[in-house]
């Protein structure tokens, strides 16, 4: 069911930077959609899909994201919605049509009233040619998650720094790295032997001597 404006406002005010709240609600008002806020997911920050039977647009954004990554992901997914409305799925998901919509929707937010420096400068450069995933731009990830620098000091490193075959601990479980792909890495859980895709910029703890 499509939520009421008051419900969207209440949901977003806990996740968006205060200066972006009115704009974020306005994007929903332009084309109302179902907003879902699932727990942290290993393989994606958010997604968009169209439900043809109810004719609903559905957007999800991981609720554990800090305000600035949440905002970028939220607008990223709304750009998919706008692109679908314009082209009904007949263009590439992250093609030039989506890029142009994403850039247009982000432009009003690229001010120091919303994003602090140096994040604003890094984000403005990213938006000249936005990637399919924030994780494909290491400079942007570093600016969006400055707390990761402390994690690295504590012995964690981005997954893409490990060599193929390395073992590592991620969220208290041990995995082995099988392959690096474009923005995610293929890994296998050493106990269950189940395979997963994990973002290459995810911080992991290497297993020494493995």
C-alpha positions as CSV (number, residue, x, y, z in Angstrom):
1,X,0.0,0.0,0.0
2,X,1.3,3.5,-0.9
3,X,2.0,5.3,2.4
4,X,0.7,8.7,3.4
5,X,2.9,11.8,3.2
6,X,3.1,11.9,7.0
7,X,4.4,8.3,7.1
8,X,7.1,9.1,4.6
9,X,8.1,12.2,6.5
10,X,8.3,10.3,9.7
11,X,10.4,7.6,8.1
12,X,12.8,9.9,6.3
13,X,13.4,12.4,9.2
14,X,15.2,9.6,11.0
15,X,17.6,8.9,8.1
16,X,18.2,12.0,5.9
17,X,20.4,15.0,6.8
18,X,18.0,17.6,8.1
19,X,18.7,20.1,5.3
20,X,17.7,17.4,2.7
21,X,14.4,16.3,4.4
22,X,12.0,18.6,2.6
23,X,13.6,17.8,-0.8
24,X,13.5,14.0,0.0
25,X,9.8,14.2,0.8
26,X,9.2,16.3,-2.3
27,X,10.7,13.6,-4.5
28,X,8.2,11.1,-3.0
29,X,5.4,13.6,-3.6
30,X,6.3,13.9,-7.3
31,X,5.7,10.1,-7.8
32,X,4.5,8.4,-4.7
33,X,6.1,5.0,-4.0
34,X,6.3,2.3,-1.3
35,X,9.4,2.9,0.8
36,X,11.0,-0.1,2.6
37,X,13.8,0.2,5.1
38,X,15.3,-3.3,5.5
39,X,18.2,-4.3,7.8
40,X,21.8,-4.2,6.5
41,X,22.3,-6.3,3.4
42,X,25.6,-7.6,2.2
43,X,25.0,-7.3,-1.5
44,X,23.3,-3.9,-1.9
45,X,22.6,-0.6,-0.3
46,X,19.2,-0.2,-1.9
47,X,17.0,-1.2,-4.9
48,X,14.1,-0.2,-7.0
49,X,11.4,-2.4,-8.7
50,X,8.0,-1.9,-10.2
51,X,5.1,-4.1,-9.1
52,X,2.9,-4.4,-12.2
53,X,-0.2,-5.9,-10.6
54,X,-0.7,-3.1,-8.1
55,X,1.2,-0.7,-10.3
56,X,3.3,0.3,-7.4
57,X,6.9,1.7,-7.4
58,X,8.9,0.1,-4.6
59,X,12.1,1.5,-3.3
60,X,14.2,0.1,-0.5
61,X,17.2,1.6,1.3
62,X,19.2,-0.1,4.0
63,X,18.1,1.5,7.3
64,X,21.6,1.1,8.9
65,X,23.1,3.6,6.5
66,X,24.4,6.9,7.9
67,X,22.6,10.1,6.7
68,X,24.8,11.0,3.8
69,X,25.1,7.5,2.2
70,X,21.3,7.1,2.9
71,X,20.6,10.3,0.9
72,X,22.8,9.3,-2.0
73,X,21.3,5.8,-2.2
74,X,17.7,7.2,-1.8
75,X,18.2,9.6,-4.8
76,X,20.0,6.9,-6.8
77,X,16.9,4.6,-6.5
78,X,14.5,7.4,-7.3
79,X,16.5,8.1,-10.5
80,X,15.6,4.5,-11.4
81,X,11.9,5.2,-10.8
82,X,12.0,8.3,-13.0
83,X,13.9,6.4,-15.7
84,X,11.3,3.6,-15.6
85,X,8.5,6.2,-15.9
86,X,10.1,7.7,-18.9
87,X,11.2,4.5,-20.7
88,X,9.2,1.6,-19.2
89,X,12.2,-0.6,-18.8
90,X,13.5,-0.3,-22.4
91,X,16.9,1.2,-21.5
92,X,19.9,-0.1,-19.6
93,X,19.5,0.1,-15.8
94,X,22.5,2.3,-15.4
95,X,22.7,3.7,-18.9
96,X,22.9,7.4,-20.0
97,X,19.2,7.9,-19.2
98,X,19.6,6.9,-15.6
99,X,22.8,8.9,-15.3
100,X,21.1,12.0,-16.5
101,X,18.2,11.6,-14.2
102,X,20.5,10.9,-11.2
103,X,22.6,14.0,-12.0
104,X,19.5,16.2,-12.3
105,X,18.0,14.9,-9.0
106,X,21.2,15.3,-7.1
107,X,22.1,18.8,-8.4
108,X,19.9,20.8,-5.9
109,X,21.6,18.9,-3.1
110,X,25.2,19.7,-4.1
111,X,25.6,22.6,-1.7
112,X,27.4,23.1,1.6
113,X,24.0,23.4,3.3
114,X,23.5,19.7,2.7
115,X,27.0,18.1,2.4
116,X,30.1,19.2,4.3
117,X,33.5,19.5,2.7
118,X,35.4,17.6,1.6
119,X,32.6,15.2,0.9
120,X,30.8,17.8,-1.2
121,X,33.8,18.1,-3.6
122,X,34.2,14.3,-3.9
123,X,30.5,13.8,-4.5
124,X,30.4,16.6,-7.1
125,X,33.2,15.0,-9.1
126,X,31.5,11.6,-8.8
127,X,28.2,13.0,-10.2
128,X,29.9,14.1,-13.4
129,X,29.7,10.5,-14.5
130,X,28.0,8.5,-11.7
131,X,28.7,4.8,-11.3
132,X,26.2,2.0,-11.0
133,X,27.3,1.6,-7.4
134,X,28.9,4.0,-4.9
135,X,31.3,1.1,-4.1
136,X,32.8,1.5,-7.6
137,X,34.2,4.8,-6.6
138,X,36.8,4.3,-3.8
139,X,37.2,8.1,-3.2
140,X,33.5,8.5,-2.7
141,X,33.3,5.6,-0.3
142,X,36.2,7.0,1.7
143,X,34.4,10.3,1.9
144,X,31.0,8.9,2.8
145,X,32.4,6.6,5.5
146,X,35.3,8.4,7.2
147,X,34.8,6.2,10.2
148,X,36.3,3.4,8.1
149,X,39.7,4.9,8.6
150,X,39.6,4.0,12.3
151,X,38.5,0.5,11.4
152,X,41.5,0.1,9.1
153,X,43.7,1.2,12.0
154,X,42.1,-1.6,14.0
155,X,43.3,-4.2,11.5
156,X,40.4,-4.3,9.0
157,X,41.0,-3.7,5.3
158,X,38.8,-3.3,2.2
159,X,38.0,-6.7,0.7
160,X,39.5,-5.7,-2.6
161,X,43.0,-5.5,-1.1
162,X,43.1,-9.2,-0.4
163,X,44.6,-11.8,-2.8
164,X,42.5,-14.5,-4.3
165,X,42.4,-17.5,-1.9
166,X,42.8,-15.4,1.2
167,X,40.6,-16.1,4.2
168,X,39.0,-13.3,6.2
169,X,36.4,-12.6,8.9
170,X,33.3,-10.6,8.1
171,X,30.5,-10.1,10.6
172,X,32.0,-12.9,12.8
173,X,32.0,-15.4,10.0
174,X,35.0,-16.8,8.1
175,X,35.1,-16.7,4.3
176,X,37.5,-17.4,1.5
177,X,37.9,-15.0,-1.4
178,X,37.3,-16.7,-4.8
179,X,37.2,-13.9,-7.3
180,X,36.9,-10.1,-7.7
181,X,34.2,-8.8,-10.0
182,X,33.3,-5.3,-11.0
183,X,32.1,-3.9,-7.7
184,X,31.7,-7.1,-5.6
185,X,33.7,-10.1,-4.8
186,X,32.7,-13.8,-4.9
187,X,33.4,-15.5,-1.6
188,X,32.6,-18.8,0.1
189,X,31.6,-19.3,3.7
190,X,34.2,-21.8,4.9
191,X,31.8,-23.7,7.2
192,X,28.7,-24.0,5.0
193,X,30.4,-23.8,1.6
194,X,27.7,-21.4,0.5
195,X,28.8,-18.7,-1.9
196,X,28.0,-14.9,-1.6
197,X,28.8,-11.6,-3.2
198,X,30.2,-9.0,-0.9
199,X,31.0,-5.4,-1.8
200,X,34.7,-4.9,-2.6
201,X,35.0,-1.9,-0.2
202,X,33.5,-3.9,2.7
203,X,36.0,-3.9,5.6
204,X,37.1,-7.4,6.6
205,X,39.7,-8.8,9.0
206,X,42.3,-11.0,7.3
207,X,43.0,-14.4,8.8
208,X,46.7,-14.6,9.4
209,X,48.5,-17.7,8.1
210,X,45.4,-19.0,6.3
